[in-house]
């Protein structure tokens, strides 16, 4: 437990540093003392208004969305027993994109775009879960059925269907809407202010799943061993799927579809810390938040005043980083 606390404390310190850097960078640069003064006296000058209305909500939204994606990625890799699984593997991002792009096509406001993304993501959750329910039930009754392949195949098929609808929407969209649609699909935190639901969801999901971390460790050793040791495999799988799906849905609703965070962060931490979910799940949430916060800071400052889609930055970071990690040997647990 001491090792886990040390890891979490280190990541928390890095997160504080990332927040300080993000709050100080922008068209008006603020030093550390100016940031502290603006936070403690937000009504005192223009710096406080910029910080409280623009930079701080965006930074919190980035941290919450990144934490949700990395946390969901860690759960998906346990659920499917595949280190290359990510939060979008079961088609949730496609459902969210259809809902959001449909709202944009209908010329609805940003509130309806977020609502459409949430509805689409939860529609994908229900659809995949309903189609895979038979194997999950058989697994619970007979104990010899591995539901992972069915769940994965169902998600891939559903994702392909969502992709076809997305292409149809983009084809029908007027040119004036295409740029906004593409930015949303690549991840866009510009104007993001709905950080409270995302941050509360991240805390709630961690609180719900953490007591089952020991069972998740056993499940990774194999379903037969897990059942022999008294783990209720099918209900545990349902809970993991639902929590990971809810986390992904809130992340996509907050920031659009952002790749590599949910794949890269759990994989890197697993290589560095081992595969103990008691350490890995909270560490993934913290490290994912730090990564997306740093990527968003780079996206809005590297080519300022031009703002890049944050998904482009995470991909540019993620591709070489993941290629490097694939050449490393995993740490034994």
N, C-alpha and C positions, 0 to 999 in steps of 0.2 A: 504493500500500500504506500510505503514511503516513496518508492520509485515512481508510482503513478502520480503522487502529489507533486513530485519534482518536475515531471514532464508537463503536467497541467500548469504549474506555476510559471515555468519557462515560456510556454506558449502564451499564457496570459500577459506576461511582460512584453513579449513580441507584439501582441495585439494592441497593447496600450501605445507602444512606439509607432505602430502602423496608423493608429487613429490620430496621433499627434501630427504625423507627417501629412496625412490626408487632409486634416483640418487646416494646416498651414499653407498647402499648395493650392494655387488658383490664379485667376487674373490679378487678384490682390494678395500678395504673399504676406503671411503673418508669422512672426517669430513665436517661439514657445511661450514667452511671457504675454504676448498679445493674445494668443489663443486662450491661455488661462484667464486673462482679464475678460475676454469676450464671453467665455463660458460662465464666469461668476457674475458678470454684469452685462447681460445680453441687451439691455435697453440703452446702454451707454455707447452710442456711436454706431457708425455704419458697419464696423467689423462684427459687432455682436449680431446684427440683423442678418448679415451674410452667413455667419456661422450657424445660427440657430434655424434659419429658414431654408438654407440651401445645402451647405456642406455637411452638417451633422446628420440631418435626416438621410441624405444620400449615403454617407459613410455607414450609418447603422443598417440601412437597407442592404448595402453590399455585404456587410459582415454577416447579417442574418441569412441572406440568400446563399452565400458561400458555405456557411456552417450547415445549413439544411441540405445542400447538395452533397457535401462530403460525408455527412452523417448518413444520408440515404444511400450513398454509394457503398459505404462500409456495410450497411445492412443488406443491400442487394448482393454483395459478394458473399455474404454468409448464406443468404437465402438460396442462391443458385449454386453455391460452392464453386464459384468461378472468380478468380482474381481480376478478370478483365470485364466483369459486369459493371455497369454504371447506372445511375438513377433513371436514365431514359430508355433502358433496354426493353422495358415492357410497354413502350408506346405512350407514356404519359406526356412527354413533350409534344408529341404529335397532336394529341387531343387538346392540349392547352393552346397550341398554335392555331388549330382550326377555330376554336372559340374566340381567340383574340383577333385573328385576321378577319373572321366573319363580322365582328363588331366594327373593325376598321372599315371594311367594305361597305357596311351600312351607314357610314359617316357618324357613328356614335362617339361619345366622349371617352376620355381616358378611364373614367370610373367604370363604364360599360365594357371597355377593353379588358380591364382587370377581372371584372365579373365573368366575362366570356371565357377568359383563360381558366379561371377557377372551375367553371361549369364543364368546360371541355376536359380538363385534367381529371375531374372526379367522374365524368362519364367514361373515360378510359379505364379508371380504376375499377368501376363496377363491371364494365364489359369484360375485361381480362379476368377478373376474379370469378365472374359468373361462368365463363367458358372453362376455366380450370377447376371449378368447384368439384366436379365429379371425381377427378383424380385425388384431390385433397380429402374428400369424404372416404374414398376407397382406401387411401393411405391410413386414415384414422381407424377404419374398421378392420382392415386385414394386415396393416403394418408392413407389407412387402412391396408396396408401390412407391416408386420415387417420383414425386410430382414435379420435380425441377424441370425435366425436359419438356413436359407438357406446358408448364407455365411459361418457359422461355419461348417455345415455338408459338404459343398463342400470342405473346407480346410482340414477336417479330411480325406475325401476320397482321395484327391490328395496326402496328406502326406503319406497315406498307400501305394499308388502306388510308390512314390519316395523311400520309405523304401525297397520295393521289388527290385527296381533297384540297390539300394546301396548294398544290400546283394548279388546280382548277381555280381556286380563289385568286392566286397571283395572276393567272391568265385573264381573269375577268376584271381585275382591279384597274382603275385609271392610273395614269402615270404619276399623277400628283400624290397618290397614296403608296406607291411602290417603295419609295425610299423609307418611309416610316415602317412599313411592313417588314422590309429586309432588316432594318435596324433592330426591330423587336425580336426577330428570329435569331439574330446574332447576339442578343443580349444588350439591353439598353437600360441603364440606371439614371438617365437624364430625366429629372423631374420625379424620380421615385420618392414617395413620401410614406408609403404604407409599410413602414418597418415594424410597427408594434405587433400586428398579427404574426409576422414572420418570426420575430424574436420570441414571442410568447409560445408559438408552436414549437420552435427549437427546444426551449426549456422543457415544455410539456412532454415532447417525444423522448427526450433524454431521461426524464424522470420516470416515464412509463416503462421503457425498455431496459433501463440499467439493472433492475433486479433480476432480469432474465439473462444477464451477460454470462453467468456461469453455464447455463443451459446452452447458450449459443456456442460457447467453447467446446462443449461436448458434441453438439450437432456437427461441428466442423470435422470431428474425428470419424463421422459416419453415422448414418441413421440407425443401423442395427445396434451399434454400441450405445447410442443415445437412448434408444428404447429399452435396452437391457439395464441401463442405469436409471430408468424411471422418468425420462424426459418425455413429455407429451408432444410428440414431433409435429403432428398435424395442426393442433391449436397454436403451437409456437410459430409455425410457418405462416399461418393466417395473420397472427399479430405482427410479425416482422413485415409481411407484405403491406398490410394496411398502414403501419406507421411510416414505412419508407415511402409509400405512395403519397400519404398526406404531406410529408416533408417535401417531397419533390413538387407536388402541386403548389404549395405555398411559395417555394423558391421560384418556380416558373411564373407564377402570378406576380411576384414582386419584381423580377428582373428579366423576364424573358428566358429564352433557351440559351444556356451558357454551357459549353462543353468543357471536358477535361477536369473540372474541379472534382466532380464525384468519382472520377476514375483515378486521377493522379494522386490525390491526397491520401486516401486510404491505402493505396498500394505503396507509396513512399513510406508512410508511417509503419506499415506492416514490416517492411524491410528493415527499418531502423529500430523498431520497438518490439517486434514479435507479433503474435496473433492473439494475444489476450484481449478479448473484447471489453473487459473491465477498464483497461487502459486505452484501447484503440478508439472506442466510440466517442468519449468526451474529447480526446485528443483530435480526432477527425473534425469534430464540430469547431473547435478552436482554430485549427490549422486551415480548414476550408474558409472560415471567415477572414482570416488574415490574408490568404492568397487572393480571394476575390476583392478585398478592400485594396490591396496593393495593385492589383490589375486595373481596377477602376480608376485609381489615382493616376496610373500611367496612361490610361486611355483618355483622360480628360486634360492631361498636362504635357505629354510628349510632343504633340503637334498643335498645341494651343494656338489660336482659339478653336481649331478643328477638334471635334470630339470623336474618337473612334468607338465602334461597338466593342464593349468589354469582352465579348466572346472571341473577337479577333485576337486580343491580347492574351487571353487564357490559352488559345490554340497555339500562338507563337511561343508561349512559355512551355506549354504542355507537350508538344511534339518532341523537341530535343530532350526535355527532362525525362519523359517517359522512355525514350529510346535509351537514355543513359541508365535508367533504373532497370530496364529489362536485361541489362548486361551484368547486373549485380546478383549475388546469391542471396536468397531470403534467409533471415535470421531464424535459427531453430528455436522452437518453443518447448 
